[in-house]
Amino acid sequence: MDDCSADNTYREAVALGLPIIQTPCNMGPGGARNYGVEHMSGDWVHILDADDLLSAAVLSQNQQFLDDSFDVLLLGARWVDGNNGELLKEWRFESKDVVADPLFSP
């Protein structure tokens, strides 16, 4: 997904043969995510921002949930200092919070 970035993100992704969706204009994070989801062709979506890192274990740890019995899978996050690896903040969705308030935001 490229939100009309000013760098070479789109050209570099295309040159690598990656399937990429580009917004018609800069839409900001929320608009770009919505546009991307509307135009995706896969069975599921995982949203990452440019400064996010995805643990290599995420897919294997959550493979059991990536089937037709789940509509939504909510994961947690860890904010880590990029310079020293120190854990700055950690949170996860608790099922009791999501059931009690579907619009819950940690």
N, C-alpha and C positions, 0 to 999 in steps of 0.2 A: 504494500500500500504506500503510495507516495502522494502526499497532500500538496502537490506543486512546490516541492522544496526548491530552494535557490541553488542547491549544490547539484552534483551529478548523480544523485541517488537513482533516479528513474533510468537514465542512460546506462549506468553501470549494471543495474539489475537486468535490464533487457539484454545487454551484451553477454551476461552470464547465462542467459536463457531462462531466467526465473520468470514465473508468471507473476505479473504485477498489475495492480489496478492503480490508475492515477485519477485523482479528482479533477473535475473540469476547472476548478479554481481553488484557492486555498480556503478550506472550510473550518480549520481549527480542529483540535483533537476530537471533540464529540461528533462534529459533522463528518469528519473523515472516517471515523469508526463506523458510523451509521451507513455512510456511502459504501464502505468496503463490505459490510455485512450484507447489504442489499444486492451487491454485485458478485458475491462469492459463489463458488460452485462446489465447495466441499461439504462434508457431512457435519463438521463442527468447526468452531472458530476459537482461537485463543488470542487474545489481544495483548500485544507487547508494544511498548513505546521504544523509541530509539535508545534510551538510556537504561532499558531493562535488560537483565540477564536471566535466561531461563536455565534452571538446573538440568543437567543431562538426565537426572533421575525422574523428572516430573512425569514423563510419559509412562515409564515402566511402573512407577508408583501408583498411577491413576488409570492404568489400562483397564482395570476391572470395571471402571465407571463409564468407559467410552463405548457404550453399547446402546441399544434402543430402549433400555429401561429407564434412562435418565434424560430429562430435557435440558437441565442446567447443572453444571458442575462449578461450584464456587471454590476457589483456592485462596490461600493466604499469601502473604508477602513478607519479605525481610528487606529492610533498608540497611545496606552495608556501606561503610566508608570505603570508597574506591582506592584510597591511598594506603590504608593500613588494615583493611579487612574487618575492622571493628563493627559489630552488630549495633546499629543505631536504634532500630525500632523493628518490632515484629507484631503482626496481627494475623488473625484468621477469622473467617466467618464461622460463627457458632450456629448450629442448626436451630437452637431455641430462639436466637435473635432473628433469623431469617423468617421463621414461621410466625413469630410474634409481630414482626414489622418487615414486610417484604422490601421496603425501601431503605432498610438499615444501611448505614454507612459508618464504618469504624472510625 
